[in-house]
Every structure is written in structure tokens, then in C-alpha cells.
């Protein structure tokens, strides 16, 4: 992969990483405020609990994506970015445009998903 392409994907990954970190911090602050608030009735408690569970699930998913982004950034630095972890072929440029932190090519991704 050419240096200009690596820089293109590095910029995308860094931008997404910054966005996710802001989201996680914002949701964490919001959850802290909800937990600290004085809820008056069971309906308020149930609503806050439901929102808390949904937001916690979102945070976990975003933490996972953040980890994948960090791994991709490391691969850019160390070489190996854009190479499928299963078959070691190049991951297509279009696939990386859609998911810059992809670790599998399309064919291997399908194999992994079918095996789950």
C-alpha cells in the first residue's frame, strides 16, 4: 500500500477514534448524572435503568471498535495494515474505505461469520 493511502486511512482512523472517545466520555458523564439524580418514582427508576443498560451496551461496542482502531493504527506504524489476518492477502481498498479497521478480507470475513 502506498504512503498516501496509508495516510488517508490513518486520518480516517484517528478521526473516528476521537469521535468515539468523545461519545464514551459523554455517555459516561450522562450515566453519572443519572445515577446521582434523585428519581421520584418507580417509572423514573425503570426508565433510567433502561437507558443506562442501552448506553452501557453502546459504550461496550464503541470500546471494542476503539480497540480495533488502535490495532489498525499500530499496523500502519509497524507495517501490515490492509493485510487479511486469515489468508494474508490484501484487503480490498473499497472494503477498507467502508471499514478502515477491518482485519479480514471479504471472503475470510464471511468464513468467520459463518463459523460463529
Secondary structure, 3 states (H helix, E strand, C coil): CCHHHHHHHHHHHHHHHHHHHHHHHHHHHHHHHHHHCCCCCHHHHHHHHHHHHHHHHHHHHHHHHHHHHHHHHHHHHHCCCCECCCCCCECCHHHHHHCCCCCCCHHHHHHHHHHC
